[in-house]
Amino acid sequence: MGNARMIALYITISLIAFALSKIIISVLLYKRWKRKQIVYEQGLTGVKMVIFKSPVLQSLTSEEFLKKTLKLSSKDIIGSGGCGTVYRLMINDSTAFAVKRLNRGNADRGFERELEAMGDIKHRNILTLHGYFTAPHYNLLIYELMPNGSLYNFLHGELKAERILDWPARSKIALGAARGISYLHHDCIPHIIHRDIKSSNILLDQNMEAQVSDFGIATLMEPDKTHVSTAVAGTFGYLAPEYFDTGRATTKGDVYSFGVVLLELLTGKKPMDEAFLEEGTKLVTWVKAVIEDKKEEHVADSNMRCCPIDEINNVFSIALMCLETEPANRPTMAEVVKMLEQTRSKKVVIDS
Ligand SMILES: Nc1ncnc2c1ncn2[C@@H]1O[C@H](COP(=O)(O)OP(=O)(O)OP(=O)(O)O)[C@@H](O)[C@H]1O
């Protein structure tokens, strides 16, 4: 009798737990669905626009947004890359977005789920995705517009001559980018591998704070593959050596690419600078040789006005750790953040 009662009690508890879990999952799914606002959907033409609710977008009407998006033309282009073209979308004098046109159409549910997951990520060092637009022959991603463009443009592009980045600005960008990547690796569930860390994917806001962009793009472009190929999963000069053998993107591969970005910040040189190619070398090999000879201050970018030697040498050492040939010997991004923070705080102690 006692046993029968116990069994009945267990069954009742299990049923209540099952019902409760169903209710919780439904509430969570409903909340997620509510968070999204479908601005426009036209089944016949296969066009759909989804804008994630946010304070920035509250005052905009769907028609206004859609009309302006469809009017984008070559005069609005602000950049282009392997996956598509980026446009400036001016809604009014005070509101603007960056719209990235991906050269693939026919979004499936997996593509949309991926974008919704990207829209959920909120971090001060990760570029915010505000929404997307799908059409039969192309897709658009709607991002926050970064007024200062990319780190690449400051170090090697048209902004190089106009505005020189001093060491404090570079050190702030390095730490911000490291925090953004660390957030993707360690705090997002499931964890996210960026796959294409490079200076053109580190954008700069109005305060020259780094925002990491383009994560997930490689997966979006090749949705059916278990791993992504070199053509879209990374950029030569930034790819970790093991990638050429395995073809697999890993968090330690991101750490290696971040090490290359640190060298770019320290030396002001491109990873595959023409001068290196002529000599049959590359930035990483060149810097490793220089550091072995303990001559790192000779390769620090002479455009940085003040050069706190100790701090710069520390960051060279952090870059070298990231660039270890054996992935297991590289630090995690969380460790890189800690080391960069310690380097900066040491400087404050010395300065004060
Ligand atoms: N949100 C944004 N705000 C301002 N400028 C942007 C934004 N997104 C991209 N850009 C600019 O557009 C350029 C091209 O970006 P895009 O991501 O298409 O290519 P990429 O990262 O340079 O190369 P690839 O896509 O081949 O890896 C960037 O280098 C940057 O200057």
The ligand as an SDF file (V2000), in Angstrom:
LIG
                    3D

 31 33  0  0  0  0  0  0  0  0999 V2000
   28.2560   48.9030  -39.0770 N   0  0  0  0  0  0  0  0  0  0  0  0
   29.1360   49.5640  -39.8160 C   0  0  0  0  0  0  0  0  0  0  0  0
   29.3170   50.8850  -39.6260 N   0  0  0  0  0  0  0  0  0  0  0  0
   30.2210   51.5830  -40.3640 C   0  0  0  0  0  0  0  0  0  0  0  0
   30.9980   51.0180  -41.3200 N   0  0  0  0  0  0  0  0  0  0  0  0
   30.8650   49.7080  -41.5540 C   0  0  0  0  0  0  0  0  0  0  0  0
   29.9310   48.9120  -40.8270 C   0  0  0  0  0  0  0  0  0  0  0  0
   30.0290   47.6380  -41.2750 N   0  0  0  0  0  0  0  0  0  0  0  0
   30.9880   47.6450  -42.2110 C   0  0  0  0  0  0  0  0  0  0  0  0
   31.4870   48.8810  -42.3990 N   0  0  0  0  0  0  0  0  0  0  0  0
   32.5380   49.2870  -43.3660 C   0  0  0  0  0  0  0  0  0  0  0  0
   32.3870   48.5350  -44.5350 O   0  0  0  0  0  0  0  0  0  0  0  0
   33.6080   47.8390  -44.8150 C   0  0  0  0  0  0  0  0  0  0  0  0
   33.2650   46.5120  -45.4420 C   0  0  0  0  0  0  0  0  0  0  0  0
   32.7030   45.6710  -44.4850 O   0  0  0  0  0  0  0  0  0  0  0  0
   32.4750   44.1510  -44.7600 P   0  0  0  0  0  0  0  0  0  0  0  0
   32.1360   43.5290  -43.4530 O   0  0  0  0  0  0  0  0  0  0  0  0
   31.5230   43.9600  -45.8770 O   0  0  0  0  0  0  0  0  0  0  0  0
   33.8550   43.6420  -45.3420 O   0  0  0  0  0  0  0  0  0  0  0  0
   35.2230   43.3130  -44.6610 P   0  0  0  0  0  0  0  0  0  0  0  0
   35.0160   42.8960  -43.2350 O   0  0  0  0  0  0  0  0  0  0  0  0
   36.1590   44.4550  -44.9120 O   0  0  0  0  0  0  0  0  0  0  0  0
   35.6920   42.0730  -45.5210 O   0  0  0  0  0  0  0  0  0  0  0  0
   35.0620   40.5950  -45.5980 P   0  0  0  0  0  0  0  0  0  0  0  0
   33.5790   40.7030  -45.5410 O   0  0  0  0  0  0  0  0  0  0  0  0
   35.5710   40.1200  -46.8990 O   0  0  0  0  0  0  0  0  0  0  0  0
   35.6100   39.8390  -44.4400 O   0  0  0  0  0  0  0  0  0  0  0  0
   34.3180   47.7220  -43.4520 C   0  0  0  0  0  0  0  0  0  0  0  0
   35.6990   47.5930  -43.6000 O   0  0  0  0  0  0  0  0  0  0  0  0
   33.9300   49.0310  -42.7950 C   0  0  0  0  0  0  0  0  0  0  0  0
   34.8090   50.0430  -43.1890 O   0  0  0  0  0  0  0  0  0  0  0  0
  1  2  1  0
  2  3  1  0
  2  7  2  0
  3  4  2  0
  4  5  1  0
  5  6  2  0
  6  7  1  0
  6 10  1  0
  7  8  1  0
  8  9  2  0
  9 10  1  0
 10 11  1  0
 11 12  1  0
 11 30  1  0
 12 13  1  0
 13 14  1  0
 13 28  1  0
 14 15  1  0
 15 16  1  0
 16 17  2  0
 16 18  1  0
 16 19  1  0
 19 20  1  0
 20 21  2  0
 20 22  1  0
 20 23  1  0
 23 24  1  0
 24 25  2  0
 24 26  1  0
 24 27  1  0
 28 29  1  0
 28 30  1  0
 30 31  1  0
M  END
$$$$
